[in-house]
C-alpha cells in the first residue's frame, strides 16, 4: 500500500508591478537557480543570508537577478533587457525585492521554509539596524565637521585651478 504525504498549503504568488503597471511573476526553478549561480547569486543555499544582504545593497545585481527570472515573460511581451532595466525604478525594485523573497520561500522545500523565513527576517533586522546606525553617524557633529572640511578643500582646489587658468 502506497502512502502519500499531504501537500503543504500553497504559497502566495511572488510578483511585482513595474513602473508601467505591468505585473511580473517570479518563479524560481532549478534552471533559473543554475543561471543565477553562474552570475554569483546563490538563492538556494542562503546560509547566513549574505546573498540577500548583497541583493539589498546592490540594485544592479538585483536587477540582473530579476532579469533572469523574468526573461521569458519579457520575451513574450517584447521587452528588451534594457527596457526591462528602465522599468526598475526604486519603488519597483523595493517591491521586486520583496517578491524575490517570496519566490525564494516558495522554491524552498516545505521542511526548510521556517528557517528561510527566519533568515529573511534577520536580514531585514540587520538592514534596519545598519540604516539606523548610518543615520546616527551621518547626523553626528563629527560627520558634519568632516563633510565641511572636504567641501572646503574642494572649494579651495577649484579656486586654485580657476586662478591658475585665468
C-alpha positions in Angstrom: 0.0 0.0 0.0 1.4 3.4 -1.0 1.2 6.3 1.4 1.1 9.9 0.2 2.2 12.9 2.0 -0.3 15.7 2.2 0.7 18.8 0.3 1.5 21.9 2.4 -0.7 24.9 1.9 0.1 26.8 -1.3 2.3 29.8 -1.0 1.5 33.3 -2.2 2.5 34.1 -5.8 5.7 36.1 -5.9 5.0 39.1 -8.2 5.7 42.8 -8.5 4.4 45.6 -10.6 6.8 47.7 -12.7 6.7 51.5 -13.3 4.4 51.0 -16.3 2.0 48.9 -14.1 2.9 45.6 -15.8 2.8 42.6 -13.4 5.9 40.3 -13.4 5.7 36.9 -11.7 8.8 35.5 -10.1 9.1 31.7 -10.1 12.4 30.3 -9.0 13.2 26.9 -10.5 16.2 24.7 -11.0 17.2 26.3 -14.3 16.9 29.8 -13.0 18.8 28.8 -9.9 21.6 27.5 -12.2 21.7 30.7 -14.2 21.8 32.8 -11.1 24.5 30.7 -9.6 26.6 31.3 -12.7 26.4 35.1 -12.1 27.3 34.7 -8.4 23.8 34.7 -6.9 23.1 31.6 -4.9 19.4 31.8 -3.9 19.3 28.1 -3.0 21.9 28.0 -0.2 21.1 31.1 1.8 23.4 30.2 4.6 23.9 33.3 6.7 21.8 35.5 4.4 24.8 37.2 2.8 23.3 36.9 -0.7 20.1 38.6 0.5 22.2 41.4 2.0 24.2 41.7 -1.2 21.0 42.0 -3.3 19.5 44.5 -0.9 22.6 46.8 -1.2 23.4 46.2 -4.9 20.5 47.3 -7.1 22.4 46.3 -10.2 22.8 42.7 -9.0 19.1 42.7 -8.0 18.2 43.9 -11.5 20.2 41.2 -13.1 18.6 38.6 -10.9 15.2 39.9 -11.8 16.0 39.7 -15.5 17.0 36.0 -15.2 13.7 35.3 -13.5 11.6 37.5 -15.9 13.3 37.0 -19.2 10.8 34.5 -20.6 7.9 36.9 -19.7 9.8 39.8 -21.2 10.4 37.9 -24.4 6.6 37.2 -24.7 5.9 40.9 -24.1 8.7 42.0 -26.4 10.5 43.9 -23.6 14.3 44.0 -24.1 16.7 43.7 -21.3 17.5 47.4 -21.5 13.8 48.3 -21.5 13.3 46.0 -18.5 16.1 47.7 -16.6 14.4 51.1 -17.3 11.2 49.8 -15.7 13.1 49.1 -12.4 13.0 52.4 -10.5 13.5 52.5 -6.8 9.9 51.8 -5.8 9.7 49.0 -8.3 13.0 47.5 -7.0 11.7 47.6 -3.4 8.6 45.7 -4.4 10.6 43.3 -6.6 13.0 42.5 -3.7 10.0 41.6 -1.5 8.6 39.4 -4.3 12.0 37.8 -4.7 12.0 36.8 -1.1 8.6 35.2 -1.7 9.9 33.3 -4.7 12.8 32.0 -2.6 10.4 30.8 0.1 8.2 29.3 -2.5 11.1 27.4 -4.0 12.4 26.1 -0.6 11.3 22.6 0.4 8.5 22.8 3.0 10.7 21.3 5.7 13.1 24.3 5.4 10.7 27.2 4.9 10.6 28.3 8.6 14.4 28.5 8.5 14.4 30.5 5.3 11.7 32.8 6.6 13.8 33.4 9.7 16.8 34.2 7.6 14.8 36.7 5.6 13.5 38.3 8.9 17.1 38.5 10.3 18.4 40.1 7.1 15.7 42.8 7.5 16.7 43.3 11.1 20.4 43.7 10.1 19.5 46.2 7.3 17.3 48.3 9.6 20.0 48.3 12.3 22.6 49.3 9.8 20.4 52.1 8.4 19.7 53.4 12.0 23.5 53.4 12.8 24.3 55.0 9.5 21.8 57.8 10.1 23.2 58.3 13.6 26.7 58.6 12.2 25.6 61.0 9.4 23.7 63.2 11.9 26.8 63.4 14.2 28.8 66.6 14.7 31.9 64.6 13.6 30.3 63.8 10.2 29.3 67.5 9.8 32.9 68.6 10.5 34.3 66.0 8.1 31.9 67.0 5.3 32.5 70.7 5.9 36.3 70.1 5.7 36.0 68.1 2.5 33.8 70.7 0.9 36.1 73.5 1.9 39.1 71.5 0.4 37.2 71.0 -2.8 36.3 74.7 -3.0 39.9 75.7 -2.3 41.1 73.4 -5.1 38.5 74.7 -7.6 39.5 78.3 -6.7 43.2 77.4 -7.1 42.5 75.9 -10.6 40.5 78.9 -11.6 43.2 81.3 -10.6 45.9 79.2 -12.4 43.9 79.0 -15.6 42.5 82.6 -15.7 
